Amino acid sequence: MTRRLILPALFGLIGTAILIALGVWQLDRAGQKATLTADMEARLVGTPDALPDSPDPEADNYRPVRITGRFQPSQTFVLSALKGQGPGFRVIGAVQTEGGRMVLVDRGFLPEARRIDLGVPDAEPQTLVGNLQWPNDADSFTPGYDRADDLFFARDVAPLAEHLGTEPVMLVLRASNPPHPLIQPMPVDGVSIPDNHLGYAVQWFLMALAWAGMTVFFLWRIRAQRD
């Protein structure tokens, strides 16, 4: 191999190796995500437990829980949408359990047009079944709390808990007794965890193939010009 071919060949090999490594990394991430999703789904279908004394965001995430308590008059809303129903809100309430603890409850979806009809939460005792979750919906572009409309733009447990005066614990409702006539529960499910790693892996491998092909073509051009 002539000196003119060494540098582009080395550049092509290194680039191809890096792109293949990125594809392999995405495949590994896809396997980790599959394990995470399987663990999550196993937790979701378990028998509901009592609310832990000190819920841990890692150990107790997605834990099925059953509580009995009373909704407090204060509630707030998180901007949301539901396929087939359009824009609306997640209704976030504060529940005082029989043991006197105050926790957040994500009651589910309320269509935008029905917010005016919602009224104050029923103060009668209710049995609530759902899953503990510490959603991480917010990012650096998420607006802050809109005080005028009593509206949050992400389910961020700490600000919601501070706003409603509860522990930083959220129960995402699966079912309630009695059910609410206007609010549709939006329970946690495996679909809520995005999994795009396999698609990314395919893209990296295709880019590696293209990089290798362009390297071969470039080397051929250099050699042809030399001849």
DRENPA-3360 file (N, C-alpha, C; in nm, 2 decimals, always signed):
BEGIN
1 = MTRRLILP = +0.08/-0.12/+0.00/+0.00/+0.00/+0.00/+0.09/+0.12/+0.00 ~ +0.06/+0.22/-0.09/+0.14/+0.34/-0.10/+0.11/+0.43/+0.02 ~ +0.20/+0.53/+0.03/+0.19/+0.62/+0.14/+0.06/+0.70/+0.13 ~ +0.02/+0.73/+0.00/-0.10/+0.81/-0.02/-0.23/+0.74/+0.03 ~ -0.22/+0.60/+0.03/-0.34/+0.53/+0.07/-0.35/+0.50/+0.22 ~ -0.24/+0.52/+0.29/-0.24/+0.48/+0.43/-0.33/+0.57/+0.52 ~ -0.32/+0.70/+0.50/-0.40/+0.79/+0.58/-0.55/+0.78/+0.56 ~ -0.60/+0.78/+0.43/-0.74/+0.76/+0.42/-0.79/+0.62/+0.46;
9 = ALFGLIGT = -0.71/+0.52/+0.44/-0.75/+0.39/+0.48/-0.76/+0.38/+0.63 ~ -0.66/+0.44/+0.70/-0.67/+0.44/+0.85/-0.79/+0.52/+0.90 ~ -0.81/+0.64/+0.83/-0.93/+0.72/+0.87/-1.06/+0.64/+0.85 ~ -1.07/+0.57/+0.74/-1.19/+0.49/+0.71/-1.21/+0.38/+0.81 ~ -1.10/+0.31/+0.85/-1.11/+0.20/+0.94/-1.15/+0.25/+1.08 ~ -1.09/+0.36/+1.12/-1.13/+0.41/+1.26/-1.27/+0.46/+1.26 ~ -1.31/+0.53/+1.16/-1.45/+0.58/+1.15/-1.55/+0.46/+1.15 ~ -1.52/+0.36/+1.07/-1.61/+0.24/+1.07/-1.62/+0.17/+1.20;
17 = AILIALGV = -1.50/+0.16/+1.27/-1.50/+0.09/+1.40/-1.58/+0.17/+1.50 ~ -1.57/+0.30/+1.50/-1.64/+0.38/+1.59/-1.79/+0.37/+1.57 ~ -1.84/+0.37/+1.45/-1.98/+0.36/+1.42/-2.03/+0.22/+1.46 ~ -1.95/+0.12/+1.43/-2.00/-0.02/+1.47/-2.00/-0.03/+1.63 ~ -1.91/+0.04/+1.69/-1.91/+0.03/+1.84/-2.03/+0.10/+1.90 ~ -2.07/+0.21/+1.83/-2.19/+0.28/+1.87/-2.32/+0.20/+1.85 ~ -2.32/+0.12/+1.74/-2.43/+0.03/+1.72/-2.44/-0.08/+1.82 ~ -2.32/-0.14/+1.85/-2.32/-0.24/+1.96/-2.37/-0.19/+2.09;
25 = WQLDRAGQ = -2.32/-0.06/+2.12/-2.37/+0.00/+2.25/-2.52/+0.02/+2.25 ~ -2.58/+0.06/+2.14/-2.72/+0.07/+2.14/-2.79/-0.06/+2.15 ~ -2.74/-0.17/+2.10/-2.79/-0.30/+2.12/-2.79/-0.34/+2.26 ~ -2.68/-0.31/+2.33/-2.67/-0.33/+2.47/-2.77/-0.25/+2.55 ~ -2.79/-0.13/+2.51/-2.89/-0.04/+2.58/-3.03/-0.10/+2.56 ~ -3.06/-0.15/+2.44/-3.19/-0.22/+2.41/-3.21/-0.33/+2.50 ~ -3.11/-0.41/+2.52/-3.12/-0.53/+2.62/-3.15/-0.48/+2.76 ~ -3.08/-0.38/+2.80/-3.10/-0.32/+2.94/-3.25/-0.27/+2.95;
33 = KATLTADM = -3.29/-0.20/+2.84/-3.43/-0.14/+2.84/-3.53/-0.26/+2.85 ~ -3.51/-0.37/+2.77/-3.60/-0.48/+2.78/-3.61/-0.54/+2.92 ~ -3.49/-0.55/+2.99/-3.49/-0.60/+3.12/-3.57/-0.50/+3.22 ~ -3.55/-0.37/+3.20/-3.62/-0.27/+3.28/-3.77/-0.28/+3.26 ~ -3.81/-0.29/+3.13/-3.95/-0.30/+3.10/-4.02/-0.43/+3.16 ~ -3.94/-0.54/+3.15/-3.99/-0.67/+3.20/-4.01/-0.66/+3.36 ~ -3.91/-0.59/+3.42/-3.92/-0.57/+3.57/-4.04/-0.48/+3.60 ~ -4.05/-0.38/+3.52/-4.16/-0.28/+3.55/-4.30/-0.35/+3.53;
41 = EARLVGTP = -4.31/-0.43/+3.43/-4.44/-0.50/+3.40/-4.47/-0.60/+3.51 ~ -4.36/-0.67/+3.56/-4.38/-0.76/+3.67/-4.43/-0.69/+3.80 ~ -4.38/-0.57/+3.82/-4.43/-0.50/+3.94/-4.57/-0.45/+3.92 ~ -4.60/-0.41/+3.80/-4.74/-0.35/+3.78/-4.85/-0.45/+3.81 ~ -4.83/-0.57/+3.78/-4.94/-0.67/+3.79/-4.93/-0.74/+3.93 ~ -4.84/-0.70/+4.01/-4.84/-0.76/+4.15/-4.96/-0.73/+4.23 ~ -4.97/-0.80/+4.34/-5.08/-0.77/+4.44/-5.05/-0.64/+4.51 ~ -5.15/-0.55/+4.51/-5.13/-0.42/+4.58/-5.09/-0.43/+4.72;
49 = DALPDSPD = -4.99/-0.36/+4.77/-4.95/-0.35/+4.91/-5.00/-0.23/+4.97 ~ -4.98/-0.22/+5.10/-5.00/-0.10/+5.18/-4.90/+0.00/+5.14 ~ -4.92/+0.13/+5.16/-4.83/+0.23/+5.13/-4.70/+0.22/+5.22 ~ -4.58/+0.20/+5.16/-4.46/+0.19/+5.24/-4.44/+0.31/+5.34 ~ -4.38/+0.28/+5.45/-4.36/+0.39/+5.55/-4.27/+0.50/+5.49 ~ -4.17/+0.46/+5.42/-4.07/+0.56/+5.36/-4.05/+0.52/+5.21 ~ -4.14/+0.55/+5.13/-4.12/+0.51/+4.99/-3.99/+0.56/+4.92 ~ -3.93/+0.47/+4.85/-3.80/+0.50/+4.79/-3.82/+0.51/+4.64;
57 = PEADNYRP = -3.78/+0.62/+4.57/-3.80/+0.64/+4.43/-3.74/+0.53/+4.34 ~ -3.64/+0.46/+4.39/-3.57/+0.36/+4.31/-3.64/+0.22/+4.35 ~ -3.64/+0.19/+4.47/-3.69/+0.05/+4.51/-3.84/+0.04/+4.50 ~ -3.91/+0.15/+4.52/-4.06/+0.14/+4.52/-4.12/+0.19/+4.39 ~ -4.04/+0.23/+4.29/-4.10/+0.28/+4.17/-4.18/+0.17/+4.10 ~ -4.31/+0.21/+4.06/-4.41/+0.12/+4.00/-4.47/+0.02/+4.10 ~ -4.44/+0.03/+4.23/-4.50/-0.07/+4.32/-4.65/-0.05/+4.32 ~ -4.72/-0.16/+4.31/-4.87/-0.15/+4.32/-4.91/-0.13/+4.47;
65 = VRITGRFQ = -5.00/-0.04/+4.49/-5.04/+0.01/+4.62/-5.19/+0.03/+4.63 ~ -5.24/-0.01/+4.75/-5.39/+0.02/+4.78/-5.39/+0.11/+4.90 ~ -5.47/+0.22/+4.89/-5.48/+0.31/+5.01/-5.63/+0.34/+5.02 ~ -5.67/+0.38/+5.14/-5.80/+0.43/+5.17/-5.79/+0.57/+5.23 ~ -5.86/+0.66/+5.18/-5.84/+0.80/+5.23/-5.94/+0.89/+5.17 ~ -5.93/+1.02/+5.21/-6.02/+1.12/+5.16/-5.94/+1.23/+5.08 ~ -6.00/+1.26/+4.96/-5.94/+1.37/+4.88/-5.96/+1.50/+4.95 ~ -5.86/+1.58/+4.95/-5.86/+1.72/+5.01/-5.92/+1.81/+4.90;
73 = PSQTFVLS = -5.97/+1.93/+4.95/-6.03/+2.02/+4.85/-5.94/+2.07/+4.75 ~ -5.81/+2.08/+4.79/-5.71/+2.14/+4.69/-5.67/+2.03/+4.59 ~ -5.66/+2.07/+4.46/-5.62/+1.99/+4.35/-5.55/+2.08/+4.25 ~ -5.48/+2.02/+4.16/-5.42/+2.10/+4.05/-5.42/+2.02/+3.92 ~ -5.37/+2.08/+3.82/-5.38/+2.02/+3.68/-5.24/+2.02/+3.61 ~ -5.22/+1.91/+3.53/-5.10/+1.90/+3.45/-5.15/+1.89/+3.31 ~ -5.09/+1.98/+3.22/-5.13/+1.98/+3.08/-5.10/+1.84/+3.02 ~ -5.20/+1.79/+2.94/-5.19/+1.66/+2.89/-5.27/+1.64/+2.76;
81 = ALKGQGPG = -5.27/+1.53/+2.70/-5.36/+1.49/+2.59/-5.38/+1.34/+2.59 ~ -5.49/+1.30/+2.53/-5.52/+1.16/+2.52/-5.56/+1.13/+2.38 ~ -5.50/+1.03/+2.32/-5.54/+0.99/+2.18/-5.69/+0.96/+2.17 ~ -5.75/+1.03/+2.07/-5.89/+1.01/+2.05/-5.97/+1.11/+2.12 ~ -5.92/+1.18/+2.22/-5.99/+1.28/+2.30/-5.94/+1.42/+2.29 ~ -5.82/+1.43/+2.24/-5.76/+1.57/+2.23/-5.70/+1.62/+2.35 ~ -5.69/+1.75/+2.36/-5.62/+1.81/+2.48/-5.70/+1.80/+2.61 ~ -5.63/+1.81/+2.72/-5.69/+1.81/+2.85/-5.59/+1.82/+2.96;
89 = FRVIGAVQ = -5.62/+1.76/+3.07/-5.54/+1.77/+3.19/-5.53/+1.64/+3.26 ~ -5.42/+1.61/+3.33/-5.41/+1.51/+3.43/-5.45/+1.58/+3.56 ~ -5.55/+1.53/+3.63/-5.59/+1.59/+3.76/-5.51/+1.53/+3.87 ~ -5.44/+1.62/+3.94/-5.36/+1.58/+4.05/-5.42/+1.62/+4.18 ~ -5.45/+1.52/+4.27/-5.52/+1.55/+4.39/-5.43/+1.52/+4.51 ~ -5.47/+1.56/+4.63/-5.40/+1.53/+4.76/-5.50/+1.45/+4.84 ~ -5.45/+1.33/+4.88/-5.53/+1.24/+4.96/-5.47/+1.22/+5.10 ~ -5.56/+1.24/+5.20/-5.52/+1.20/+5.34/-5.56/+1.06/+5.37;
97 = TEGGRMVL = -5.46/+0.98/+5.40/-5.49/+0.84/+5.42/-5.55/+0.82/+5.56 ~ -5.60/+0.69/+5.58/-5.66/+0.66/+5.71/-5.55/+0.68/+5.82 ~ -5.42/+0.66/+5.79/-5.32/+0.68/+5.89/-5.27/+0.82/+5.90 ~ -5.34/+0.92/+5.83/-5.31/+1.06/+5.85/-5.20/+1.11/+5.76 ~ -5.15/+1.03/+5.66/-5.04/+1.08/+5.57/-5.11/+1.15/+5.45 ~ -5.03/+1.24/+5.39/-5.08/+1.31/+5.28/-4.99/+1.28/+5.16 ~ -5.06/+1.22/+5.05/-4.99/+1.19/+4.93/-5.06/+1.24/+4.81 ~ -4.98/+1.25/+4.70/-5.03/+1.29/+4.57/-5.10/+1.17/+4.50;
105 = VDRGFLPE = -5.21/+1.20/+4.43/-5.27/+1.10/+4.35/-5.30/+1.16/+4.21 ~ -5.24/+1.09/+4.11/-5.27/+1.13/+3.97/-5.40/+1.05/+3.93 ~ -5.51/+1.13/+3.93/-5.64/+1.07/+3.92/-5.67/+1.02/+3.77 ~ -5.60/+1.09/+3.67/-5.62/+1.05/+3.54/-5.65/+1.17/+3.45 ~ -5.71/+1.14/+3.33/-5.73/+1.24/+3.23/-5.87/+1.31/+3.24 ~ -5.87/+1.44/+3.22/-5.99/+1.52/+3.22/-5.99/+1.60/+3.09 ~ -6.09/+1.58/+3.00/-6.09/+1.66/+2.88/-6.10/+1.81/+2.91 ~ -6.04/+1.89/+2.82/-6.03/+2.03/+2.85/-6.17/+2.09/+2.87;
113 = ARRIDLGV = -6.26/+2.05/+2.79/-6.40/+2.11/+2.80/-6.47/+2.08/+2.93 ~ -6.42/+1.97/+3.00/-6.50/+1.93/+3.12/-6.43/+1.99/+3.25 ~ -6.33/+2.07/+3.24/-6.26/+2.12/+3.36/-6.36/+2.21/+3.44 ~ -6.44/+2.28/+3.37/-6.54/+2.37/+3.43/-6.64/+2.29/+3.51 ~ -6.66/+2.16/+3.47/-6.77/+2.08/+3.54/-6.71/+1.99/+3.66 ~ -6.58/+2.00/+3.68/-6.52/+1.91/+3.77/-6.56/+1.93/+3.91 ~ -6.55/+2.05/+3.96/-6.59/+2.08/+4.10/-6.49/+2.04/+4.20 ~ -6.53/+2.05/+4.32/-6.44/+2.01/+4.43/-6.44/+1.86/+4.45;
121 = PDAEPQTL = -6.33/+1.80/+4.49/-6.33/+1.65/+4.51/-6.42/+1.61/+4.62 ~ -6.48/+1.49/+4.60/-6.57/+1.43/+4.70/-6.49/+1.40/+4.82 ~ -6.54/+1.44/+4.94/-6.46/+1.42/+5.06/-6.49/+1.29/+5.13 ~ -6.58/+1.21/+5.07/-6.61/+1.08/+5.13/-6.49/+0.98/+5.12 ~ -6.47/+0.89/+5.21/-6.36/+0.79/+5.20/-6.36/+0.71/+5.07 ~ -6.25/+0.69/+5.01/-6.24/+0.62/+4.89/-6.12/+0.52/+4.89 ~ -6.14/+0.40/+4.83/-6.04/+0.31/+4.81/-5.97/+0.33/+4.68 ~ -5.84/+0.35/+4.68/-5.77/+0.38/+4.56/-5.66/+0.27/+4.53;
129 = VGNLQWPN = -5.65/+0.22/+4.41/-5.55/+0.13/+4.37/-5.47/+0.18/+4.25 ~ -5.34/+0.17/+4.26/-5.26/+0.22/+4.15/-5.11/+0.18/+4.18 ~ -5.02/+0.26/+4.11/-4.88/+0.23/+4.12/-4.81/+0.36/+4.16 ~ -4.71/+0.34/+4.25/-4.63/+0.45/+4.29/-4.54/+0.49/+4.17 ~ -4.52/+0.61/+4.14/-4.43/+0.66/+4.04/-4.37/+0.79/+4.07 ~ -4.25/+0.81/+4.02/-4.19/+0.94/+4.03/-4.15/+0.98/+3.89 ~ -4.25/+1.04/+3.82/-4.23/+1.07/+3.68/-4.12/+1.18/+3.66 ~ -4.05/+1.17/+3.55/-3.95/+1.27/+3.51/-3.99/+1.33/+3.38;
137 = DADSFTPG = -4.10/+1.40/+3.38/-4.15/+1.45/+3.25/-4.09/+1.59/+3.21 ~ -4.03/+1.66/+3.31/-3.99/+1.79/+3.28/-3.85/+1.79/+3.22 ~ -3.82/+1.89/+3.14/-3.68/+1.92/+3.09/-3.65/+2.06/+3.10 ~ -3.54/+2.11/+3.04/-3.50/+2.25/+3.05/-3.59/+2.34/+2.98 ~ -3.67/+2.29/+2.89/-3.76/+2.38/+2.81/-3.90/+2.38/+2.87 ~ -3.93/+2.30/+2.98/-4.06/+2.30/+3.03/-4.10/+2.43/+3.11 ~ -4.21/+2.49/+3.08/-4.24/+2.61/+3.15/-4.27/+2.59/+3.30 ~ -4.26/+2.69/+3.38/-4.29/+2.67/+3.52/-4.45/+2.68/+3.54;
145 = YDRADDLF = -4.48/+2.67/+3.67/-4.62/+2.67/+3.71/-4.69/+2.80/+3.67 ~ -4.81/+2.78/+3.61/-4.89/+2.89/+3.57/-5.00/+2.91/+3.68 ~ -4.97/+3.01/+3.76/-5.06/+3.04/+3.87/-5.20/+3.08/+3.83 ~ -5.21/+3.16/+3.72/-5.33/+3.21/+3.68/-5.43/+3.10/+3.64 ~ -5.38/+2.99/+3.58/-5.46/+2.88/+3.53/-5.45/+2.76/+3.63 ~ -5.37/+2.77/+3.74/-5.35/+2.66/+3.82/-5.30/+2.54/+3.74 ~ -5.19/+2.56/+3.66/-5.16/+2.46/+3.56/-5.01/+2.43/+3.57 ~ -4.97/+2.30/+3.58/-4.83/+2.26/+3.56/-4.82/+2.20/+3.42;
153 = FARDVAPL = -4.69/+2.20/+3.37/-4.67/+2.15/+3.24/-4.59/+2.02/+3.24 ~ -4.57/+1.96/+3.36/-4.50/+1.83/+3.37/-4.53/+1.78/+3.51 ~ -4.53/+1.64/+3.52/-4.55/+1.58/+3.64/-4.42/+1.57/+3.72 ~ -4.38/+1.67/+3.78/-4.26/+1.67/+3.86/-4.30/+1.66/+4.01 ~ -4.27/+1.55/+4.07/-4.33/+1.52/+4.20/-4.30/+1.63/+4.31 ~ -4.18/+1.67/+4.32/-4.14/+1.77/+4.42/-4.22/+1.90/+4.42 ~ -4.23/+1.97/+4.30/-4.31/+2.09/+4.30/-4.46/+2.06/+4.33 ~ -4.51/+1.95/+4.27/-4.65/+1.92/+4.30/-4.68/+1.90/+4.44;
161 = AEHLGTEP = -4.59/+1.82/+4.51/-4.61/+1.80/+4.65/-4.60/+1.92/+4.73 ~ -4.51/+2.01/+4.70/-4.50/+2.14/+4.77/-4.62/+2.22/+4.75 ~ -4.67/+2.22/+4.63/-4.79/+2.30/+4.60/-4.92/+2.25/+4.67 ~ -4.93/+2.12/+4.69/-5.05/+2.06/+4.75/-5.03/+2.02/+4.90 ~ -4.90/+2.04/+4.95/-4.88/+2.01/+5.09/-4.88/+1.86/+5.12 ~ -4.81/+1.78/+5.04/-4.81/+1.64/+5.06/-4.66/+1.59/+5.07 ~ -4.65/+1.46/+5.10/-4.52/+1.40/+5.09/-4.48/+1.39/+4.94 ~ -4.36/+1.38/+4.90/-4.32/+1.37/+4.76/-4.34/+1.23/+4.71;
169 = VMLVLRAS = -4.46/+1.19/+4.72/-4.50/+1.05/+4.68/-4.62/+1.06/+4.59 ~ -4.62/+0.99/+4.47/-4.74/+1.00/+4.38/-4.79/+0.86/+4.35 ~ -4.92/+0.84/+4.37/-4.99/+0.72/+4.33/-5.06/+0.75/+4.20 ~ -5.02/+0.68/+4.10/-5.09/+0.69/+3.97/-5.21/+0.59/+3.97 ~ -5.33/+0.65/+3.96/-5.45/+0.57/+3.99/-5.47/+0.47/+3.87 ~ -5.51/+0.35/+3.92/-5.55/+0.25/+3.82/-5.71/+0.23/+3.84 ~ -5.75/+0.23/+3.96/-5.90/+0.22/+3.98/-5.93/+0.28/+4.11 ~ -6.06/+0.33/+4.12/-6.10/+0.39/+4.25/-6.24/+0.34/+4.28;
177 = NPPHPLIQ = -6.28/+0.33/+4.41/-6.41/+0.29/+4.45/-6.46/+0.40/+4.55 ~ -6.56/+0.48/+4.50/-6.62/+0.48/+4.37/-6.54/+0.54/+4.26 ~ -6.57/+0.51/+4.13/-6.50/+0.57/+4.02/-6.55/+0.71/+4.00 ~ -6.47/+0.80/+3.94/-6.52/+0.94/+3.91/-6.58/+0.94/+3.77 ~ -6.70/+1.00/+3.76/-6.77/+1.00/+3.63/-6.70/+1.08/+3.52 ~ -6.61/+1.18/+3.55/-6.55/+1.26/+3.45/-6.40/+1.23/+3.42 ~ -6.33/+1.17/+3.52/-6.19/+1.15/+3.51/-6.16/+1.01/+3.47 ~ -6.08/+0.99/+3.36/-6.05/+0.86/+3.31/-5.90/+0.83/+3.36;
185 = PMPVDGVS = -5.89/+0.72/+3.44/-5.76/+0.68/+3.49/-5.66/+0.66/+3.37 ~ -5.54/+0.70/+3.39/-5.43/+0.67/+3.30/-5.32/+0.59/+3.37 ~ -5.34/+0.46/+3.39/-5.25/+0.39/+3.47/-5.11/+0.37/+3.40 ~ -5.01/+0.35/+3.48/-4.88/+0.32/+3.43/-4.87/+0.19/+3.35 ~ -4.81/+0.19/+3.24/-4.79/+0.07/+3.17/-4.65/+0.07/+3.10 ~ -4.61/-0.05/+3.04/-4.48/-0.06/+2.98/-4.46/+0.03/+2.86 ~ -4.57/+0.07/+2.80/-4.56/+0.15/+2.68/-4.51/+0.29/+2.71 ~ -4.52/+0.33/+2.84/-4.48/+0.46/+2.88/-4.33/+0.48/+2.88;
193 = IPDNHLGY = -4.25/+0.37/+2.87/-4.11/+0.38/+2.87/-4.07/+0.37/+2.72 ~ -4.01/+0.48/+2.66/-3.97/+0.48/+2.52/-3.86/+0.39/+2.50 ~ -3.86/+0.32/+2.39/-3.75/+0.22/+2.35/-3.72/+0.24/+2.21 ~ -3.62/+0.33/+2.18/-3.58/+0.35/+2.04/-3.44/+0.30/+2.01 ~ -3.38/+0.22/+2.11/-3.24/+0.18/+2.09/-3.22/+0.09/+1.97 ~ -3.31/+0.00/+1.95/-3.29/-0.09/+1.83/-3.28/-0.01/+1.70 ~ -3.37/+0.08/+1.69/-3.37/+0.17/+1.57/-3.24/+0.25/+1.55 ~ -3.20/+0.30/+1.67/-3.07/+0.37/+1.67/-2.95/+0.28/+1.63;
201 = AVQWFLMA = -2.96/+0.16/+1.68/-2.85/+0.06/+1.64/-2.85/+0.04/+1.49 ~ -2.96/+0.02/+1.43/-2.97/-0.01/+1.29/-2.91/+0.11/+1.21 ~ -2.94/+0.23/+1.26/-2.89/+0.35/+1.20/-2.74/+0.36/+1.20 ~ -2.68/+0.33/+1.32/-2.54/+0.33/+1.34/-2.47/+0.23/+1.24 ~ -2.53/+0.11/+1.24/-2.47/+0.00/+1.15/-2.48/+0.04/+1.00 ~ -2.59/+0.10/+0.96/-2.60/+0.15/+0.82/-2.50/+0.26/+0.79 ~ -2.48/+0.35/+0.89/-2.38/+0.45/+0.87/-2.24/+0.39/+0.86 ~ -2.21/+0.29/+0.94/-2.08/+0.22/+0.94/-2.06/+0.15/+0.80;
209 = LAWAGMTV = -2.17/+0.09/+0.75/-2.16/+0.03/+0.61/-2.14/+0.14/+0.51 ~ -2.20/+0.25/+0.52/-2.18/+0.36/+0.42/-2.04/+0.42/+0.43 ~ -2.00/+0.43/+0.56/-1.86/+0.49/+0.58/-1.76/+0.39/+0.51 ~ -1.77/+0.26/+0.54/-1.68/+0.17/+0.48/-1.69/+0.17/+0.33 ~ -1.81/+0.18/+0.27/-1.82/+0.18/+0.13/-1.76/+0.30/+0.07 ~ -1.78/+0.42/+0.13/-1.71/+0.54/+0.08/-1.56/+0.53/+0.09 ~ -1.51/+0.47/+0.20/-1.37/+0.45/+0.21/-1.31/+0.37/+0.10 ~ -1.38/+0.26/+0.07/-1.33/+0.17/-0.04/-1.33/+0.25/-0.17;
217 = FFLWRIRA = -1.44/+0.32/-0.19/-1.45/+0.40/-0.32/-1.34/+0.51/-0.33 ~ -1.32/+0.57/-0.22/-1.21/+0.68/-0.21/-1.08/+0.62/-0.24 ~ -1.05/+0.50/-0.18/-0.92/+0.44/-0.20/-0.90/+0.40/-0.35 ~ -1.01/+0.35/-0.40/-1.01/+0.31/-0.54/-0.98/+0.43/-0.64 ~ -1.05/+0.54/-0.60/-1.02/+0.66/-0.68/-0.88/+0.70/-0.68 ~ -0.82/+0.70/-0.56/-0.68/+0.74/-0.54/-0.59/+0.65/-0.62 ~ -0.61/+0.52/-0.62/-0.53/+0.42/-0.69/-0.55/+0.44/-0.84 ~ -0.68/+0.46/-0.88/-0.70/+0.48/-1.02/-0.63/+0.60/-1.08;
225 = QRD = -0.63/+0.71/-1.00/-0.56/+0.83/-1.04/-0.41/+0.81/-1.05 ~ -0.36/+0.73/-0.96/-0.21/+0.69/-0.96/-0.18/+0.61/-1.09 ~ -0.27/+0.52/-1.12/-0.24/+0.43/-1.24/-0.26/+0.51/-1.37;
% end
